[in-house]
Amino acid sequence: MTYETRKRDHNIMFVVSYEDGQTAYITVRPKLLEHGDHVVRGIVGERQAKGEIPEGEIKGVKRVR
């Protein structure tokens, strides 16, 4: 029996909470967080604009892991 090894994902996961109760998850490279987690709000806006996560009013963004 052979097992495939998967490379560990070193990205940081965040949960995006919407005012209407929806949630979305994003991962961010640690390099982008050098100045703190507050930059994630801007990243969320960029990903909404690209259609990667749903549009809507953001209630909060929190680090998961």
C-alpha positions in Angstrom: 0.0 0.0 0.0 1.4 3.4 -0.9 0.5 6.7 0.9 0.7 10.0 -0.8 2.1 12.7 1.4 0.6 16.1 1.1 2.6 19.3 1.6 1.5 21.2 4.7 -0.4 24.3 4.0 1.3 27.1 5.9 -1.3 29.8 5.0 -3.3 31.4 7.7 -7.1 30.8 7.7 -9.6 33.5 8.5 -13.4 33.3 8.8 -15.4 36.2 7.3 -18.7 36.8 9.0 -21.4 38.7 7.2 -24.2 40.8 8.6 -26.8 38.4 7.2 -25.3 35.4 9.0 -23.3 33.9 6.1 -19.7 32.9 6.6 -16.8 32.4 4.2 -13.3 31.2 4.7 -10.1 32.6 3.2 -6.5 31.7 3.5 -3.7 34.3 3.5 0.0 33.9 3.0 2.0 34.7 6.2 4.2 37.2 4.2 1.1 39.4 3.7 0.5 39.5 7.4 3.9 41.0 8.3 2.2 44.3 9.4 -0.6 42.6 11.4 -4.0 40.9 10.9 -5.7 44.2 10.3 -4.6 44.1 6.6 -7.0 41.1 6.1 -10.0 43.5 5.8 -8.4 44.9 2.6 -7.7 41.5 1.3 -11.3 40.5 1.9 -12.5 43.5 -0.1 -10.2 42.5 -3.0 -11.5 39.0 -3.0 -15.1 40.2 -2.9 -14.3 42.4 -5.9 -12.9 39.4 -7.8 -15.9 37.2 -6.9 -13.8 34.8 -4.8 -16.1 35.2 -1.8 -19.7 36.5 -1.7 -20.6 40.1 -1.8 -22.3 41.6 1.3 -21.8 43.7 4.4 -18.9 42.3 6.5 -19.6 42.0 10.2 -16.1 40.7 11.2 -13.0 38.8 10.2 -11.3 36.5 12.6 -8.2 34.3 12.5 -9.0 30.6 12.6 -5.6 29.0 12.6 
